[in-house]
Amino acid sequence: MMNARKKVLLLTPPYSIAESLGKLGIFGGRLPAIGLLYLAAAVRPLCHVRMIDGTCSGCSNQDILHSIGQDAPDIVGISAVTPAITRAQALAAEIKRSFPRILVVLGGPHLTTVPEETMRRTPAIDVGVIGEGERTLREIVAAYDGTTESLRGVAGLILRPSPGGAPALTPPRSLIDDIDELGLPAYDLIAGCGTIMPAPFKTRRLPAIHAITSRGCAHRCGYCNTNLFNKRLRFHSADYVLELVRLLMNAGYREIAFEDDNFTAHRGRLTEICARLIAGRLDISWSVNARIDCVDGETLGLMKRAGCWYISYGIESGSQETLDRVGKKITLDEIRRKVELTRAAGIEAKGFFIVGFPWETERMVRQTVDFALSLPLSDVNIFPLTPFPGTELYAQAKSCGDFSDDWSRMDLQQIVYVPPGLSARLLRSQINRLLLGFYLRPTTVAHYLRRAFGAREVILRLAKEFVKR
C-alpha cells in the first residue's frame, strides 16, 4: 500500500524532426508538449510531478533512464502521437526492463484511436489512457496502490491485468464539457524541457511560445484523427484566453502561436478575444491555424489589429474532387479569394497540402502543385498522404494501392502509401517541384528578405542554431 506522496514523471519520447531533416530540422522548431503541461497542472496538487520533454530537450533514452534512477517515480506517463509511437514503445520497454515496479502509462492520440492494437504491440505498457487524460491521470494517481487491480474503477483505461494477460477496457470517460475548469497549463515547468526554439519562419518576435485555446474539431476530414481523439469541439472562454495571454506575457513572452486546429471556428469568441486584446493594448504578436471557410475580410482585419500576423491554412488539395471526397467543404475559388483577403489584410498566409490520396491520378497530383504555386501564399508545405490508424483513409489504403502499415515510418516525411497507378518516385518529384518551385522563385526570395529584416532577432538565433549543428 502506498502511503507517501507519490512521484510522477511525465514525458514524451526523444523524437525530433531533425532526425529526418538533418540541419534543416531547425526550421521546424522545438517547443514543449502542451499536453504534458496540462497533465502536470492537473496532478500536481496530488503528487510530486516532473516533466521531461524528449521532443525539445535533446535528451536520449539513457538520459531519461538516468533521471528515473535518481528520482525514483512511482508512475511514468508517456504521451505519443503516431510519428513518435515506436519511440515510445522502445522507451517503455527500457523503463520496464530497468525499473519493473514502476507503473508505465501511455496516452495520446495514437493509443486512443487504436488502443487494443497498441497494447498488443507494446507489452511494456501497464495502462493506456483513452481520450483526454487530465481527470483520468488524477484518478490514477489517487487510486494506485502498486497494482493495476487498484485502477479497475478508473474510467477511460485499457489495462494489462497480468504479464501476458489480455488487455481489459474500463468504462469510457466522457469529454470535459467546460475545459476552463482545467486551469492554466504548468508553463512554469518549461525550464526542465530544454532549449525552446519556435519555428523561425512562423515567428516574428522572441521569446515565443505556443498555446491551445480549444479542443477538437467540428469537421470530419477523412485523413485526420483529431476528431477521433477529441470528438467534440470545445472552447476555452475569452476570459481564459486573456488570462493565459497575460500569464505568458508576464513570463516574458512576446509572441504566441495558437495551435488550435481552428482558432477561428467560433466567430463570437474570436471577435471578443480580438476586441479585448485591442482595448487592453496588449503588446503581443500571435499566429493561428484556421480554416478557409471561417474567415472573411472583416475578421481578418480585426485579427490584424489585435496582433495576428500569420495564419496557416489546411488547403490540402488543388483538385476539387479531392476536396469534396475528403470532406473539406470548400471550393478552389473560395480558397483563392480567402488567401488574397488574408494577404490584403497584411497577414502572412501559409498553405498545407497533401498528395497521394487513394483515388488520385497523376493529373490530380499535378493540379495540387500547380494550384499551390498559383496562390499568393507566404509559405507552403506539402506532405505525402499518411493514412493514420483509425482514420477513414487507413481502411481505404489497406484495400487499394501500396501501403506500408509500419508505424515507425509514419513520420509525415516518408512515403508509406502509393495509390494505384502512381509511384513513390512521382509523388516525391511533385513534392520537390512545389517546394523548389515556390522557395526558389524570385518573389518568394524577396519576400523572405523583407520578412527577415523585420525579424532580425529570430534570424540571428536561427543562424546560431544552424552553426551548432
Phi, psi and omega in degrees: 000133181266118180252328181289161178297125186289158174247133181233132174247124177252135183208160165247147182290151175305117180200128181219143176297340178297334180294331178260337183249358179064223181299332180290350179299339179295338179288345177273342178077174177221114179226148184292154180288114182297325179304320178295324181294323176290319179297317180297318179297326183290324189258346187292341170294342185256346190201173168275123184236138175231161178232141167229112181262099183293344181284338181228002183272339184076011181278166178249172174302322180294322176299318180294317178298320178298316179297319178297318179299324181284319188268336179053060178289154175277327184228133172244121178253123181249132176247135183210136169270172184303315180300340181250005189295321181291331175290323176296320178297316181294319179294317179301319180297319179291321178297313183294324180293321183275329184225074188296341183274349179287138174280119181257120184244135177241136176218180179120176185299323185294308181298323181298321183283326180224068187295314183295316180295321180294317178294323180295322181276354186230075185295344181281350181275128177275322187219138172246138178259120182261119179088203182299139190256349189297305180294321182296314181294323176302316181289326175299312181299318182291324188268335190296126179241015181107354179229149177290340177301328181291351184257003184295339179271001181268123181285155174082027182238157163238123189248146169254099191292332180203159180306124180082354182284161180283138177300146179237135180268133170273169181305146180295152179258136178286156178290155178282118182289309182258095185285351173298332183294345179292341184078181182279144178296157187278067181297340179294344179272359182299333182306333180270007185268348183104193183283124180269130177219102179293160178303119191297323183274005173245017185225133179250330184226150176239152354291149179231153182212172177239165183207164176230133183239010176204171177224138175090181181212139182279352185255165187231056179294134190293343183266355191252140177254010177301316184286353174273328180276311177242095193283352181220138181282126178226148187240143161288146181290164176299323177301315180298314183298318179293323177296319179296316179300315180294322177302313183289323176295320178295335177277357175105359182283143182246353179211144180230131171261110178279115188262020173305150176301325178207093182297336185266010187295326182250100187298318181299315179295317179302314180298317181294317179300312181297315181299321182285326174296319180292313182297324181279355181050044181282123184274076181225133174266149181208158178226160183216165163261142182212162172262143180305320185277007181248010178232156172211180184301321182294311181293323179296319178296319179295317179298317178301314181295333182274357176115357179287132181233355187208130177232133174257126180249134172275086182280316172077314187209153171257011176254120180298325178299316179294317178303318181292318186287332178270358175084026180290330179059040174223162179246162179297321178297320180294319178302310182299316182297318183287325175295318178297319178296322180298311180294323179296331178282355181087021181249133176290145182233127175250144177241133174258139182225153178228138174234152176101030175292155188305328184266358189283144175256172177301322179299319182291322177297316178295325177301318180297314180295315180297317181295316179301317181291339182273347184274150178279056182275154175273325181216156174222155167215145184221138184232149167287144180303129172246108180283094183292143178307137178095342181275164177301320184287341176297314180294320179296317182296326180288340184261346179208145181089189182251110186236124174263100183278061184244109185302328183292342181261356183274065184251011180070003178249316180281150177272108182256349181222133177233121181294159176303135178087352178248177179223157176299325179297318178296313180301315181295321181294323179286325174299314179294325179299320179291310185296314180289319181296327181278307190281344179260357180283147186304322182295322178291316179301315180297319180295320179294323178296319177296318179295320180297323179297326180274356180224050186299324180298319180293317181295320177298318178296319179298316180298319178297318178297319182295319180295321180301327183279000000 
